[in-house]
Each structure stands twice: as structure tokens, then as C-alpha cells.
Amino acid sequence: MDYNATTPPAPAVVEVVTAALQEAWGNPSSSYSRGRKAKEFIDTAREQIARMVGGKPGDIIFTSGGTESNNMVLFSAVDSFNTRTKNEQNSFLDKALPHIITSNVEHDSIALPLKHLQREHRAEVTFVPVSTTTGRVEVDDIVAALRPNTCLVSIMLANNETGVIMPVGELSQRLAPISKEREAKGLPYILIHTDAAQALGKISVDVQKLGVHYLTIVGHKFYGPRIGALYVQGIGHKTPLLPMLYGGGQERNYRPGTENTPMIAGLGKAAELVNCQCAVDEDHMRSVRDYLEERLQAVFGDNIRFNSHFSGTERLPNTCNVSLLRPPVLGREWLSHCEYLLASVGAACHSDKGDRPSHVLLSSGVPPDVARGAIRLSVGRDTSTEDVDLIVKDLKKAARRLETKEA
């Protein structure tokens, strides 16, 4: 139950990757048959991914994964701001650094590059706190954080630990007229980015409805290979993109390097599966997740706390964050005494941070002692109620072992 960390590649994805390895090993830039075959695989995948997010194939750039995609967006926004201020007569902007707004519960691939830009005095950054009532970042708070030099707002579509869905579409609607007014005054248009890593394959994701300029796509979160892509609205002419690498000119010079055809083909197939079955998968995961929480509540009663329950807030259909209150033990200890359960205490990339409570849970209003006892359970396409019954029994036995140990 750690599908938010990663998912196993779907059998159909493995088949396509294998076929591409065997049939499309040619260089996609070559004009002969083997090269053309490789390019066909890539073109098909680009169309499949565009369809998954409601965009155009020409707006999709393949990357190594979510971290690269996120970094491309952040550094592109900074570069675009600096280029514009050099070309326009504006005494304020000449002296200003680019300003970026994000939330205080973002993935490290957003938070750490922004902190780096701060340290290097290359950008100003505002980390807007999420509400401890709703667990989400509020649109009014983002609007209140705007400055004349704000050039980008980057807010994740769904949080990987609590499952809370952020109001990205509402944010875009609020910022659109503000951006137009700013442009008339010679101020930068506010670009909007969302990291959709946790949302894709679990809920419907449509860039038109979200109104974003950038959207990050991560294959291994929706049963695809461990590569990614970036949606850029009107890439190059409407929305700026800065290449982080320079080389042979692939991906229209935005991401040069000979394309990883097999993994790209697999990513496209995973996207096609999302296109076909997302609604069915969403209903199934929500049903299993709700059953999981019902069973946990029935078995543990007041001895647990659900950290992902916020009144009136939407959350992913597959995510449950829960703490064992009695006996008061660390989440990792609870998991270590389980025989069958494979899960984590939070984001997989934070697994080396010892017993420190999750900053996401603390920021969301979860008390420190409760946050230390938290585990994240995330179900997948194939998780069954029988799996849930087994896991709940496993967690109950583990709690009893810990209770005996404490006594």
C-alpha cells in the first residue's frame, strides 16, 4: 500500500517497452526505416500523453522525470523574467529579482531548487502556508502574496502525503484578470505551474480546465516507466521554456539528447491506459480506500487519528494518512512490526530523515506527537478488500506486539 511512492509497470506497458527495444532501436533522428520506426513510437506516445492531460502533442516535452520537469519550469521562469527586464524600460523591474510563489508542502523537487535560487540571490520566493483547517493552500493567501515582480506561481495539484487536492483551477481563474492588468502596466504576466505527479491516473486532469501554463507528468506514478514529461502551453511563443541541457537539438532543442524510445513508448502506453480507465480506477480506489478507513476505525477506534481528513476538502481517492495514538509509537516502528504491509511513513524521498515528523503533516496542523506516529497507506488499481482485511489484521497484530513491548 505504497502506490503514491511508485507503481508497478502495467503488463501492457512492459509489452510496448519490449517491442520498442526489439523493433525501434534505431536513432529517431535517422531517416532510414529503423529510425522512422523509432520516431513513430515517439510521435504516438506524445499524442497519447497530450490526450491524457487535454493538451496538444506539440506542447509535450519528454524529460527524465518529475524532478527535471519541475526544475525546467522554475529556471525558465527566472530566465524569462531576467530576459524581459533587460528588453523593457521599467526602473523597478531593472532592480528587482524574479519572485516565485509556492506552498509550504511542495515536493522537494520544487522546494529545494527554490531555496537554492534564494541562497544564490537569483530569486525571491514566498512559501505560502497551507490552512490547518482545510489542509490546502488558499487562493486568497496566494493572491495576497503577489508582488509587482511575481512571475510564477507553482502549486502541486495533489499532496503526496495527505492526498489533499489543491485549488489550482480556481487559482488560475483568479490570476488571469490580474495578469492582464499587470501586463498593461508593464509588469510580468504570472505563469502558473502545477506538479500533477500524484494526481494523474487517480483523478481527471485537464490542462484546459486547470488553466495552467505548465504541468509536470511522472510516469512511474501511473503504472508507466520511470521517466516523465512536461506540458507547456504554446511552448516557446506563449509560454517560455529554457533548455537545461545543450546538444543535438532533439525535442525542438528544449531537451536535447537521443530520445529514450522504449521508455517514451511505455510512458505513452501508460497514458493511454489512464485515458481508457481513469474513471473506473478512481471509483475502485475510492471504494477500497473508504473500506480501509472503515475497517481501521472499527478495529482501532479512538486509538488512531486520520491525518488526511479535512472538512469540505477534496482529496485523492486512494490516500489514507493515519497515526497510531495508543501505544504512542513512531510510525516506522508500527510498520516494522507488520508481517505483510509494505508502506511508508510519508514521502519515499524522505525515508532517510529518521524520526523527524513530516513537515507536511506539521504544516497541515497535525500535532508533532501524532505526526511522529503517522503512516501513509495508498491503494492502487489492483488493491482489493481482501488485501485490506489482511493489512488491517497485520496492523492490529503489530500494535499488540508494540503494546506488549511497552508493558
C-alpha positions as CSV (number, residue, x, y, z in Angstrom):
1,M,0.0,0.0,0.0
2,D,2.6,2.5,-1.1
3,Y,1.3,3.4,-4.6
4,N,1.9,7.1,-4.0
5,A,5.6,6.3,-3.9
6,T,5.6,4.2,-7.1
7,T,3.5,1.8,-9.1
8,P,4.4,-1.4,-10.9
9,P,4.5,-1.1,-14.7
10,A,1.3,-2.3,-16.3
11,P,1.7,-5.5,-18.3
12,A,0.7,-3.6,-21.5
13,V,3.4,-1.1,-20.7
14,V,6.0,-3.8,-20.4
15,E,4.9,-5.2,-23.7
16,V,5.3,-1.9,-25.5
17,V,8.7,-1.2,-24.0
18,T,9.8,-4.7,-25.0
19,A,8.5,-4.1,-28.6
20,A,10.3,-0.8,-28.8
21,L,13.6,-2.3,-27.6
22,Q,13.3,-5.0,-30.3
23,E,11.7,-3.0,-33.2
24,A,12.7,0.6,-32.6
25,W,16.3,0.6,-31.6
26,G,17.2,2.9,-34.4
27,N,18.1,6.6,-33.8
28,P,14.8,8.6,-34.1
29,S,16.8,11.3,-36.0
30,S,17.8,8.9,-38.7
31,S,15.8,8.9,-42.0
32,Y,16.0,5.2,-42.8
33,S,13.4,2.6,-41.7
34,R,14.7,1.8,-38.2
35,G,14.9,5.5,-37.4
36,R,11.5,6.2,-38.8
37,K,10.1,3.3,-36.7
38,A,11.6,4.8,-33.5
39,K,10.1,8.2,-34.4
40,E,6.7,6.7,-34.9
41,F,6.8,5.3,-31.4
42,I,7.7,8.7,-30.0
43,D,5.1,10.6,-32.0
44,T,2.4,8.1,-30.9
45,A,3.4,8.5,-27.2
46,R,3.4,12.3,-27.5
47,E,-0.2,12.1,-28.8
48,Q,-1.2,9.7,-26.0
49,I,0.2,11.9,-23.3
50,A,-1.3,15.1,-24.7
51,R,-4.7,13.3,-24.8
52,M,-4.3,12.3,-21.1
53,V,-4.0,15.9,-20.0
54,G,-6.2,17.6,-22.6
55,G,-3.4,19.4,-24.4
56,K,-1.8,19.4,-27.8
57,P,1.0,17.0,-28.9
58,G,3.3,19.9,-29.7
59,D,3.0,21.1,-26.1
60,I,4.6,17.9,-24.7
61,I,8.4,17.6,-23.9
62,F,9.9,14.4,-22.7
63,T,12.1,14.5,-19.6
64,S,13.9,12.1,-17.3
65,G,11.2,12.5,-14.7
66,G,9.3,14.9,-12.4
67,T,12.4,16.5,-10.9
68,E,13.8,17.6,-14.2
69,S,10.4,18.8,-15.3
70,N,10.0,20.9,-12.2
71,N,13.5,22.3,-12.4
72,M,12.9,23.3,-16.0
73,V,9.9,25.3,-15.1
74,L,11.5,27.1,-12.2
75,F,14.7,28.1,-14.0
76,S,12.7,29.0,-17.2
77,A,10.6,31.4,-15.2
78,V,13.7,33.1,-13.7
79,D,15.4,33.3,-17.1
80,S,12.3,34.7,-18.8
81,F,11.9,37.4,-16.2
82,N,15.6,38.4,-16.5
83,T,15.4,38.5,-20.3
84,R,12.3,40.6,-20.3
85,T,13.6,43.2,-17.8
86,K,16.7,43.7,-20.0
87,N,14.5,44.4,-23.0
88,E,11.9,46.7,-21.4
89,Q,12.2,50.1,-19.9
90,N,11.0,49.7,-16.3
91,S,13.0,51.2,-13.5
92,F,11.5,49.0,-10.8
93,L,12.0,45.7,-12.7
94,D,15.6,46.6,-13.6
95,K,16.4,46.4,-9.9
96,A,14.1,43.5,-8.9
97,L,14.7,39.8,-8.7
98,P,12.1,37.5,-10.1
99,H,9.5,36.5,-7.4
100,I,8.0,33.0,-7.3
101,I,5.1,31.8,-5.1
102,T,4.6,28.3,-3.9
103,S,3.2,26.4,-0.9
104,N,5.0,25.1,2.1
105,V,4.0,21.5,1.4
106,E,5.5,21.0,-2.1
107,H,7.7,18.1,-3.2
108,D,11.5,18.6,-2.7
109,S,11.9,18.9,-6.5
110,I,10.1,22.3,-6.1
111,A,11.1,23.4,-2.6
112,L,14.9,22.7,-2.9
113,P,15.5,24.4,-6.3
114,L,13.7,27.4,-5.0
115,K,15.7,27.5,-1.8
116,H,18.8,27.3,-4.0
117,L,17.7,30.2,-6.0
118,Q,17.1,32.2,-2.8
119,R,20.6,31.4,-1.4
120,E,22.2,32.4,-4.7
121,H,20.2,35.7,-4.7
122,R,18.7,34.8,-8.0
123,A,15.1,34.9,-7.0
124,E,12.7,35.9,-4.2
125,V,10.4,33.1,-3.0
126,T,7.3,33.1,-0.9
127,F,6.2,29.8,0.7
128,V,2.5,30.3,1.4
129,P,1.4,28.2,4.4
130,V,-1.5,25.7,3.8
131,S,-4.5,26.2,6.0
132,T,-4.6,24.0,9.1
133,T,-8.4,23.8,8.7
134,T,-8.6,22.7,5.1
135,G,-5.1,21.2,4.6
136,R,-4.8,23.1,1.3
137,V,-3.2,26.4,0.2
138,E,-5.9,29.0,-0.1
139,V,-6.3,31.2,-3.2
140,D,-6.8,34.4,-1.2
141,D,-3.4,33.8,0.5
142,I,-1.7,33.3,-2.8
143,V,-3.2,36.5,-4.2
144,A,-2.2,38.4,-1.1
145,A,1.4,37.2,-1.6
146,L,1.6,38.7,-5.1
147,R,4.3,41.3,-5.8
148,P,5.0,43.5,-8.8
149,N,7.9,41.2,-9.7
150,T,5.9,37.9,-9.3
151,C,6.5,35.9,-12.4
152,L,5.4,32.3,-11.4
153,V,3.1,30.5,-9.1
154,S,3.8,26.8,-8.6
155,I,1.3,24.8,-6.7
156,M,1.1,21.0,-6.7
157,L,-2.2,19.5,-7.9
158,A,-2.5,17.0,-5.0
159,N,-0.3,16.4,-2.0
160,N,1.5,13.1,-1.8
161,E,1.1,12.6,1.9
162,T,-2.4,13.8,2.7
163,G,-3.9,13.4,-0.7
164,V,-5.4,16.9,-0.4
165,I,-6.3,18.3,-3.9
166,M,-5.2,22.0,-4.3
167,P,-7.5,24.6,-5.9
168,V,-5.4,25.1,-9.0
169,G,-8.3,25.7,-11.4
170,E,-9.8,28.3,-9.0
171,L,-6.3,29.9,-8.7
172,S,-5.9,30.2,-12.4
173,Q,-9.3,31.9,-12.8
174,R,-8.4,34.5,-10.1
175,L,-5.0,35.2,-11.6
176,A,-6.0,35.6,-15.2
177,P,-7.6,39.0,-15.0
178,I,-4.9,40.2,-12.5
179,S,-2.2,39.2,-15.1
180,K,-3.8,41.1,-17.8
181,E,-4.0,44.2,-15.7
182,R,-0.3,43.8,-14.8
183,E,0.7,43.4,-18.4
184,A,-0.9,46.7,-19.2
185,K,1.3,48.3,-16.5
186,G,4.4,46.7,-17.9
187,L,4.6,44.1,-15.1
188,P,5.3,40.4,-15.8
189,Y,2.5,38.1,-16.7
190,I,2.0,35.5,-13.9
191,L,2.8,32.0,-15.2
192,I,1.1,29.1,-13.4
193,H,2.6,25.6,-12.9
194,T,1.2,22.5,-11.3
195,D,3.1,19.4,-10.4
196,A,0.5,16.7,-11.2
197,A,2.6,13.7,-10.3
198,Q,0.2,12.4,-7.6
199,A,-3.0,13.3,-9.4
200,L,-2.5,11.6,-12.8
201,G,-4.2,8.2,-13.0
202,K,-6.2,8.9,-9.9
203,I,-8.4,11.8,-10.9
204,S,-9.2,13.5,-14.2
205,V,-6.6,16.0,-15.2
206,D,-7.3,18.6,-17.9
207,V,-5.0,21.5,-18.5
208,Q,-7.8,23.5,-20.2
209,K,-9.9,23.3,-17.0
210,L,-6.9,23.9,-14.8
211,G,-5.8,26.9,-16.8
212,V,-2.1,26.2,-16.3
213,H,0.9,27.1,-18.4
214,Y,3.0,24.2,-17.2
215,L,2.1,20.7,-15.9
216,T,4.5,18.1,-14.7
217,I,3.9,14.4,-15.6
218,V,5.6,11.5,-13.9
219,G,5.3,8.0,-15.5
220,H,6.0,5.7,-12.5
221,K,3.1,7.2,-10.6
222,F,0.6,5.8,-13.1
223,Y,2.0,2.4,-13.9
224,G,4.5,3.7,-16.5
225,P,8.3,3.7,-16.7
226,R,10.5,5.9,-14.6
227,I,10.6,8.9,-17.0
228,G,8.5,12.0,-17.3
229,A,7.2,14.7,-19.4
230,L,6.3,18.4,-19.2
231,Y,3.2,20.1,-20.7
232,V,4.0,23.7,-21.8
233,Q,1.1,25.7,-23.2
234,G,2.2,27.2,-26.5
235,I,5.7,26.2,-25.9
236,G,8.3,28.9,-26.8
237,H,5.9,31.6,-28.1
238,K,3.1,31.8,-25.4
239,T,5.0,30.1,-22.5
240,P,8.7,30.4,-22.1
241,L,10.9,27.3,-21.7
242,L,14.6,27.3,-21.0
243,P,16.7,24.2,-22.0
244,M,18.7,22.9,-19.1
245,L,20.9,20.9,-21.5
246,Y,22.5,21.8,-24.8
247,G,23.3,19.3,-27.5
248,G,22.0,17.7,-30.7
249,G,18.7,19.6,-30.9
250,Q,16.2,16.9,-30.0
251,E,12.8,17.8,-28.6
252,R,13.0,21.1,-30.5
253,N,16.2,22.0,-28.7
254,Y,14.3,22.1,-25.3
255,R,15.6,18.7,-24.2
256,P,18.5,17.6,-26.4
257,G,19.9,14.1,-26.3
258,T,19.0,10.9,-28.3
259,E,15.5,10.0,-27.2
260,N,14.9,7.1,-24.9
261,T,12.4,5.5,-27.3
262,P,11.5,2.4,-25.2
263,M,10.7,4.3,-22.1
264,I,8.9,7.1,-24.1
265,A,6.8,4.4,-25.7
266,G,6.0,2.9,-22.3
267,L,5.0,6.3,-21.0
268,G,2.6,6.8,-23.9
269,K,1.0,3.4,-23.3
270,A,0.6,4.1,-19.6
271,A,-1.1,7.4,-20.6
272,E,-3.4,5.5,-23.0
273,L,-4.5,3.2,-20.1
274,V,-5.3,6.3,-18.0
275,N,-7.3,7.7,-20.9
276,C,-9.3,4.5,-21.1
277,Q,-9.9,3.6,-17.4
278,C,-9.2,6.5,-15.1
279,A,-12.9,7.0,-14.1
280,V,-13.2,3.2,-13.3
281,D,-9.9,3.2,-11.4
282,E,-10.9,6.3,-9.4
283,D,-14.2,4.7,-8.3
284,H,-12.5,1.4,-7.4
285,M,-9.7,3.1,-5.4
286,R,-12.1,5.3,-3.5
287,S,-14.3,2.3,-2.6
288,V,-11.3,0.3,-1.3
289,R,-9.8,3.4,0.5
290,D,-13.1,4.1,2.2
291,Y,-13.4,0.4,3.2
292,L,-9.8,0.6,4.6
293,E,-10.7,3.6,6.7
294,E,-13.9,2.0,7.9
295,R,-12.1,-1.2,9.0
296,L,-9.3,0.8,10.7
297,Q,-11.9,2.8,12.6
298,A,-13.8,-0.3,13.6
299,V,-10.7,-2.1,14.8
300,F,-8.7,0.7,16.5
301,G,-11.5,3.2,17.5
302,D,-10.0,6.1,19.4
303,N,-6.5,4.7,19.3
304,I,-6.0,6.2,15.8
305,R,-6.2,9.5,14.1
306,F,-6.8,10.1,10.4
307,N,-4.5,12.9,9.3
308,S,-5.9,13.3,5.8
309,H,-9.4,14.2,6.9
310,F,-10.2,17.9,6.4
311,S,-13.8,19.1,6.4
312,G,-15.0,20.2,3.0
313,T,-11.7,19.5,1.2
314,E,-11.3,17.2,-1.8
315,R,-8.6,14.5,-1.6
316,L,-7.2,11.8,-3.8
317,P,-9.4,8.7,-3.9
318,N,-6.6,6.4,-2.9
319,T,-4.8,8.1,0.0
320,C,-5.1,7.5,3.8
321,N,-2.7,9.0,6.3
322,V,-3.2,7.6,9.8
323,S,-1.5,7.7,13.2
324,L,-1.4,5.2,16.0
325,L,-2.1,7.1,19.2
326,R,-2.0,4.2,21.7
327,P,0.5,2.8,22.2
328,P,2.3,6.1,21.4
329,V,5.0,4.8,19.0
330,L,6.7,6.0,15.8
331,G,5.1,5.2,12.5
332,R,8.2,3.4,11.3
333,E,8.0,1.2,14.4
334,W,4.4,0.3,13.7
335,L,5.3,-0.7,10.1
336,S,8.4,-2.6,11.2
337,H,6.3,-5.0,13.3
338,C,4.0,-5.8,10.3
339,E,4.4,-9.1,8.5
340,Y,2.7,-8.2,5.2
341,L,2.2,-4.5,4.9
342,L,4.6,-2.6,2.6
343,A,4.0,1.2,3.2
344,S,5.9,4.3,4.3
345,V,5.7,7.0,6.9
346,G,5.4,9.7,4.3
347,A,7.2,10.7,1.1
348,A,9.5,8.0,-0.1
349,C,12.3,10.6,-0.8
350,H,12.2,11.4,2.9
351,S,12.7,7.9,4.2
352,D,16.3,8.7,5.3
353,K,15.2,11.6,7.6
354,G,14.9,9.4,10.7
355,D,12.2,10.0,13.3
356,R,11.5,13.6,12.4
357,P,7.8,14.2,11.9
358,S,6.6,15.1,8.4
359,H,6.8,18.8,7.7
360,V,3.7,18.3,5.5
361,L,1.7,17.0,8.4
362,L,3.0,19.6,10.8
363,S,2.2,22.4,8.3
364,S,-1.3,20.9,8.0
365,G,-2.0,21.3,11.7
366,V,-1.2,17.7,12.9
367,P,0.4,17.8,16.4
368,P,4.1,16.7,16.5
369,D,3.5,13.6,18.6
370,V,0.7,12.5,16.3
371,A,2.8,13.2,13.2
372,R,5.6,11.0,14.5
373,G,3.2,8.1,14.7
374,A,1.9,8.5,11.1
375,I,1.9,6.1,8.3
376,R,0.7,6.7,4.7
377,L,-1.4,4.0,3.1
378,S,-2.1,4.4,-0.6
379,V,-4.1,1.9,-2.6
380,G,-3.8,1.1,-6.3
381,R,-5.8,-0.2,-9.2
382,D,-5.5,-3.8,-8.1
383,T,-5.9,-3.4,-4.3
384,S,-8.8,-5.5,-3.1
385,T,-11.0,-5.5,0.0
386,E,-9.3,-8.9,0.8
387,D,-6.0,-7.0,0.8
388,V,-7.4,-4.5,3.2
389,D,-8.7,-7.2,5.6
390,L,-5.2,-8.8,5.6
391,I,-3.5,-5.4,6.2
392,V,-5.8,-4.3,9.0
393,K,-5.2,-7.6,10.8
394,D,-1.5,-7.1,10.3
395,L,-1.6,-3.6,11.7
396,K,-3.6,-4.8,14.7
397,K,-1.2,-7.6,15.5
398,A,1.7,-5.1,15.2
399,A,0.1,-2.7,17.6
400,R,-0.4,-5.5,20.1
401,R,3.2,-6.5,19.8
402,L,4.2,-2.9,20.5
403,E,1.8,-2.7,23.4
404,T,3.3,-5.8,24.9
405,K,6.8,-4.5,24.3
406,E,5.9,-1.2,26.1
407,A,4.4,-3.0,29.0
